[in-house]
Amino acid sequence: MAPLVNEDVAFVVDIDDIDFLSSEFKAETSGSGPLHTKDAKASRRSVSFHETVVIHEVMNREGYTYHEVVACWYDRSDLRQMKDNARSEARLVQSGILVEGDDISIRGLESKTSEGARRKRQYRMNAYAAVFFEIETQNELGIVDED
């Protein structure tokens, strides 16, 4: 299979070398701490960014040759085979023959079992109901929210 990313072409950029960033942004992002600080009691979850940015060049899909496209992308028969395999494995999970272990994961097969499909339908119906309820409530209250 042809590589999607050419590993030989990688850039490491120090944030201080980027001219178009404001000095305030550089000051906020220098250091290894989180970008914004919150009260520690409010939440323990946080996101932080490293001060060095790594950029990987990825070739545009029009730059691939026919043979590279065939090697990189799935065709209809590949997709059909993957779906058939997933259904088959879900039947094995449902019958108890295939069980999750150290070297076997059943992640992604949940909705392929009859119980998982029922739960997925129920979750979807609940989500639709919540959205339509919110729309109706906003209409009754005269709230206009374009988002």
N, C-alpha and C positions, 0 to 999 in steps of 0.2 A: 504494500500500500504506500502510495506517495505521501510524504509528510505534509501536514497542513501548515506547519510552522518550520521555517528554516532555522535550526538551532544555531547556525553559524552567525546569523544576523540578530544580535541582541544588543540593546543599548542600555547602559546604566547611566542615569542622569542624576546629578546631585541637584537638589531643588534650588540651591543658591546660584547655580549656573543658568537658570532660566530667566531671561531678561524681562519677559512680558508680565511676570507675576509681580504684584505690588509688594512693597517692602512689608506692609502689614500682614499679608498672607504668608510671606516667608517667615516673619516673626512668630505668627500663630502656629505654623507647622514645623518650626525647628524644634528639635528635642524629640523624645520618643513617647511623650505622654499623649493622652486623648486630645482631640481637637477642641471639645468643649467639656467644661466641667459642670457637674451637677452635684446636688446634695447627695452624699453617700447613702443616706437613708432612703432616698427616693428610688434608686435602682442600682443594682450591682452590675448590670450589663453595660458594656461600653464598646465603642469602636475606636481603634486607634490606627494610625497609618505610619509606616516607616518613612523616614525622611529621604530615602533614596528611591527613585522611581525606576522601574524596569519596564522597557518597552520591547515588545516582540513584533517584528514585521510579519504580516500574514499576506500571502499572495491573493490578489483579487481572483474571483472564480473565472473571469474571462481570460485570465492568464494561463490557465491549465490547458494542456494538450488533451485530445480525445482520450488517450490511454490513461492519463492521470485522472480524468473525470471518472472513467469506468472503474479505476482502482480506488478512488476516494469516496464515491457516493453509492448509496444503496439503490438498486433498481427495484421494480415492482415484485419480482420473484424473491429477492432478498427480504423485503418487508413482509411479504406473505409468509415466508418461512419463519421469520422471527415471531410473528403473531401466532402461527400454528404451534411453535415451540412453547410460547408463553401459555397458551390454552392447555396444552398437554401437561406442562409442569404444574399448572394450577389444579388440574384434575388429580394429579399425584399428591399435591398438598392437601386437597380436600379429602382424599381417601386415607390420608395418614401415612402413605408410603414415603413421601418426601417430607422430611422434617428439618427445621432450621438447626444448624450446628455451627461449629467453628469454621468449616470450609464451605458451608452451604447457606446462602441467604435467600429468603423468600420475598424480599422487599420488591415491591412493584407487582407482585402477583395477587395482592389482597383483593383487588376489584375484579379479578378473573374467577374467583370462587363464587358460588351462589350467595353465601352470606355476605361476602364483600361487595358483590354487585348490588344487593339489597341495601346495604349501608350507604353505598355511593349514591344510589338513587334518592335515598332519604335525605342525605346531606345536601344534595343538589336541590331537592324540593324545599328544604328548609331555607337554603340560601335565596332561592327565588321568592319565597314567601316573605323573608325579611326585607328584601329590596322593595317588593311591591307594597308591603306595609309601610315602609319608610316613605315611599313616593306618595301614597295615599294620605299619610299623616301630614306631610309637608303641604300637599294640596289643600287639605282641610284647614290648616293653620295659615295658609296664604304665604308660605315660605317659598322663595324662588332661589334655587341654588343651581347655577349653570354647570357646576362640576359634578 
